[in-house]
């Protein structure tokens, strides 16, 4: 059966999508949902002057707003109803994963299967609303004081703040609902696809700006070509590293039940080189650029110590690069320890009779998995740090846009690979259904 699955997976192509009606409808639904998500990034939040906001953001320069603006598909610069994006939901999901390792009640829910996951998902939604309200209120206050002027908000006060909280929180909840619909009724990975669409939407503008700079002589054509070659090489490198695995050999001993012998097989336990995905760069950017963004909201009344922090942590400064790389490494190890439990994996292997050659089942196997995972996570952390810092050095030298940053490319490549895998799994399932129907028809004729 396994060989048949491998053969199907190897032989099919995307031309077979035309014969897969269900998959076609899923793809069209996904595209329609993403279009709705993009439209929301152009609907301005009521009560602000878009022209004054654009002027203030241009004067303030880069900061956390650039990061979130890219992840939100440009909604932050336009202060649209989707300005908060999907980040509150992502933060709530990560915090809930943390809490399942701390609170036994949540851990028990996680082990209950689908019913437990539904309860945890509901808690995540409630927590998303709370985070969105807090962040929306902070944005409302920041807009009233942004740049030390009150020109952005036409009528500052509690009426504007309440309206901003309702609008931005509602936008986040709508995006969360769209993401869940894409996951259940589309091709999957709904939340990731929303972020993916926002980042990709900014690529044409960045490419056009680079070509225009090369045409006008602001940068040399060879330098522009070098940018695109580096981006292509970075994509290829990310694909290679994201597919890289460390396979641990697992054997299943033979056992006799009556006159039959079971087991004696072998398999592999695959450990991804980058278990944490794109979470470390996103969190590192958010934490590192927070002081700069807070300072930009109230630049005229900064205490001396905050001015020093903002100066040293400004984008392009050596301290910024050092702290950024350190935070990526920290969050890589931290998040890997959350999403992968060596003791639970070893216990599952022991339950089904799987053993590592020369290593006892149980605690020794867990230690072996943990030791191996730690070693490959070192390589994964170095890979993430390199991918994210290389564009930062190029930004320092040539003032590149964040849209071509390592985090953006990493998200786009990872989501593309996951989406293609989802589509392939739908195609394989459809081919299996066709084979089963044919076999039933042949059996009925006999």
N, C-alpha and C positions, 0 to 999 in steps of 0.2 A: 504493500500500500504506500509506503514511504517513497519507493522508487517511482511509482506512478505520479505522486504529487510533485516530485522533483522534475519529472519529465514534462508535466503540464506547465509548471512554472517556467521551465526553460524554453518551451516551444511557443507560448502565446505571445502576442504583441498587441499594441494598442489599437490595431485595426479591428480587433475582436470586440471593442467597446460598442461598435455599431450594432452588434448582435446581442448585446447585454442591455435589455430595456430597463431593468431595475437600476443598474449602474449608471446608465445615461440619465435617468431621472434624478438620481442622487447628485450627479455632477451639475446638472442644470439648477437644482435646488441650492447647491453650495454657491454657485456663481451668483444667483439671485440674492441670496442672503448677504454675500460679500458686497454686492452693489448697494444694498440698503445700508450696510455698515459704512461704506464710503460716503454715501450721501449725507449721513449724519455728521461727518467731519466738516461739512460746508455750511451747516445751519448755525448761525451765530447765537451765542447766549444773549438773552435780553438784558438791556440795561448798561451796555458798554459801547464805547466808540471804537470800532475796529481799526480805523486809521490811526488813532492815537496809540492804541495797543501795539500795532505793527511798528510804529516809530520808536516806542519805548523799548521793545524787544531788540530792535536793530541797534539802538544805542547801548544797551546793556551787554551785548556780545554773547559769547557761548557760556553755557552753564547747564544745570540740570534740565532747564527748559528745552535745550537742544536734544538731549537724550530722550525725554518723554515725548517731545514733539515728533521725533522720528518714529518711536514706537506707537504713537497715536495717529500716525498718518497725516501729520500736519495740523491736527485739530487744536493743538495748544497755541500755536501762533495765531490761529484764527479765533481762538477761545470759543470753539463750537460746543454744542451740547454733548459731544463725545470727547471733550478735552481730557477728562480723567482716564479715558481709555478703559482697558481691561485690567490694568495693573492692580487695582484694589482686590479684584477676584484672585489674581495670581498670588498676591501677598497673603490673602486670607487662606488660600489653599496650602501654602507653604507653612503658615503658622499652625494650621490644623494638623498637618503632618508632624510638626514638632510636638504638638500637644498629645498626639496618639502615643508617642514614646514616653511621655511624662505621666499621663493619667491612665490608670488601669482600666477605667470604665470605657474610655474611647478606644483603647487597644482591644478590649473585648468586643466592642462594636465592629471594629475593623475585621476581626476574625469570624464574624457571623455571616460573611458572604454578601450577597446582593442586598439583603435587607439592612445590614449594618452600614454598607456603603451609602445607601439612600439617606439614612439618618445623618451620617457625617456630611454628606453633600448639602443637606438642609441646614446644618449648623454653619457650614461654609458660606452659604448664601446670606444667612443672618449676619455673620461676621463681615461679609463684603459690604452690606448696607451700612454697618457701623463705621467701617474704615472710609467708605465713600463720603459719608456725612462729615466726618472729621476733616478729610482732605478737601472737600468742597468748601467747607467753611474757611479753612486756611487760605484757599485760593481767593475767596471773596474778600477776605481781609487784605491779602497781598495785593489784589487789584486796586483796592482803594488807596493803598500807600505805594504802589509800584513807581519807582523812580522819584519818589518824593513829591509827586504831584497828584492831584485828584482829577485829572483830565480824562482818564480812561473810563472811570465810572461816572455816568452822567448824573445820577442822583444817589450818592452814597448814603448808607444807613441800613437799618434792620430790614426794610422792605427788600432792598437789593440783595442782602445776605441770604435771607430766607429763600428768595427766588432762585439765587445761584445754587444753593444747597439742593433744592428740589430738582432743578434742571440738570445739574451735573450728576447727582445721584441717580436720577431716573435714566440718564444716558448710559451710565455704567451698567445698571440693571438690564437695560434693553440689550446692550452688547453681550452681557452674560447670557441672556436668554437666546440671542442669535447664535452664540457659540455652542450652547447646548443643543440647539436644533440642528446645527451643522453636524455635530457629533452623532446624534441619533438618527437623523433623516438624510444627512449628506454623506460625504466621504470620510468623515471622522476628523479628529484633531481640530475641533471648531475654534477653540480659544487661540491656538497656535496660528491657524489660518487667518484670523482677524489681524493679529500682529504682523504676520507675513504680508498681507495685502497692504497694510499701512506703510511698511518699509518699502515694498516694491513700488508703490505709487510715487515715492520720491526719487527713484532711480532715474527716470527720464530727465527730470529737471537737472540733476547733478551731472549727468552725461552731457546734456546740452550746454550747461555752464562751462564744463571742461573744454568742450569743442569750441565754444565761443572764445574762451580765453586763449586757446591755441590759434584761432583765426586772427584775433586782434593783436597777438604778440605778447599778451600778458604772461604766458608761459610758452616754452618752445614746443613745437609739435612732437619732438622726440620724447620730451618729458610727459606729455599727455599720453603718448603711446605706452610709455613705461608704466604709468598709473594703471592702464587697462590690463597690461601684461601681469602686473603684480596682483591685481584683483582676480584675474583668471587663475593664476598659480595658487593664490590663497584658497579659491574655491576647490581646486583639485586636492590641495593639502587637507582641507577640512573634510572632504568626502572620504579620503583615505583614512584619516584618524577616527572619524565617526564610525566607520565600519570595522575598525580594528578591534580584535577580541583576544583575550587570553583564555584558552580552553583548558580546563582542568579535566584530566582523564578520570572517568568514573566507571567502575566495574560492578556488575551484579552477579553474585555467586550463584552457582547452581543449587537447586533444592528439589528433592524428589517428593512427589505427592502420589502415593499409590504406585502405579506402574509408569507414571509420566514424570519427566524431568523438566523443570521450569528454570528460567534464568540463564545465566552464563553469557549474557549480553554485555556490551560495553557502550558507553556514550560519552558525551562531554558536557561539562558545566561551563557555559560561556560567560565570561566576565568582560563587559565593555570597558574599553580604555577610558572613556569619558562617561561615567555613570551619571554625573550631575547635570549634564546637558548645558543649556545656556543660562541657567539660573545664577551661577557665580558672577559672570560679567555684569549682568543686569543689577544685581544687588550691590556689587562693588561700585558701579557708576553712581547709583542712587545715593549711597552713603557718602561717597567721596565728594560729590558735587553739591551736597546739601548745604554746607556752610556758604558756598558762593551764591547759591540761589536765595537763601534767606537774607544774605547781605544785600542782594540786588533789590529786594522788596523795600528796604529801608536804608538806602546807602548814606543818607545824611546824618543818621544818628547811631552810627556803629561804635561800640566800645573798642578800645585800643587792641585788646587781645584778639577780638574777632577780625579786626583789620589785618593783623599779622597772619592769622590762620588763612584768611582769604587770599592774601598775597602769596603764601607758600604753596597753597593748594590750587592755585589757578591753573587752568589747563595749559600744558606745555612746560610747566616748571619741573625740575628734577624731583622734588619732593612729591609732586603729584604722581609722577610715573612710578616712583618707588612704592608709595602707599597703595596705588591702584593695583600693581602687581601683587603686593602682599595680601590685599583683600581678596583678590581672585583665588590665590592659593588657599587662603583660609576657608572661603566659602566652598571651594571644591571639595576639600576634606570634610567640612561640616555637613554639607548637603548629602554627600555620598554616605556618610554614617547614618543619615536619617532614612534614605530611601532603600538602603540595602542592609539587611540584618544577617550576618554570617551564622549566628546561632540558629536562627529560624531555618535557614537554608540547609545547614548541617542536620538539623532535626528531621526535615522533610526527606533528605537523602537516607537517613537511618531508617525512617519509617518504611521506605520502599526497598530497603536492602542494598542501597548504593554505597560503595566505599571508594575512597581514594587508595590506590596501591601503596602499601606500606604504612598507612595511617589509620589509626583506630577510629571507628565511628563515634559521633557525639562531640565531646569537648575538643578532642584533638583535631577533628575535622574542621570544627569552627575556627580554631586557632590557625589552621593551615589556610582556610579561605580568607580570614582576616589579614594574615601576613601577605598573601598574594595580592589581595585587593589593595592593600596599602602601597605596595610596590608599584602597581600599575597606575594607581591614583597619582603618584608622584609624576609619572610621565604625562598623565592627563592634565594635571595642573600646569605643568610646564608648557604643554601644547596650548591650553587656553590662554595662558599669560602671553605667549608669543603671538598668537593670532590677534589678541586685543591690543598689545603694545606696539606691534609693527605699524598699524595705521596711525597710532598716536605720534610716533616719531615722524611719520610722513606729514601729519598735521602740523607738527612743530616746525618742520622744514619748509613745507609748501602751502600751509593753511588750507588743508583739504576739508571738505564737508563731512560731518558726522555720518551722513547717509552712506558713505563708503567705509565706515568704521568696521573694525573686526567683529563687534557684537552684532551689527546689522547683517553682515555677510554670514556669520555663524548661524543666526536665526533663520535666514532665508534658505541656506543649504540644508540645515537640519529638518526644517518643516517640509521642504521639497522632497527629501528622501523618505520621510515618514508618510507623506501623502501618496507618493508613488507606491510605497509598500502596501498602503491601504487599498489602493486601486487594484494592485496585483492580487491581493487576497480576495477581493470581490470577484475578479475574473476567474481565479482558480476555483472558487466556490461555485460559480455559474457553470464552469466546464464539468465539475463533478456532478452537479445536478443533471446536466444533459446526459452524462454517461449513465447515471442511475436510471433515468427515464428510459433510455434505450435498452438497458439490460432488463428492465421490467417488461417492456414491450416484447422483447425476444422470448422471455420466460413465459409470457401469456400465450404466445403463438405456439410454443411447444406443448 
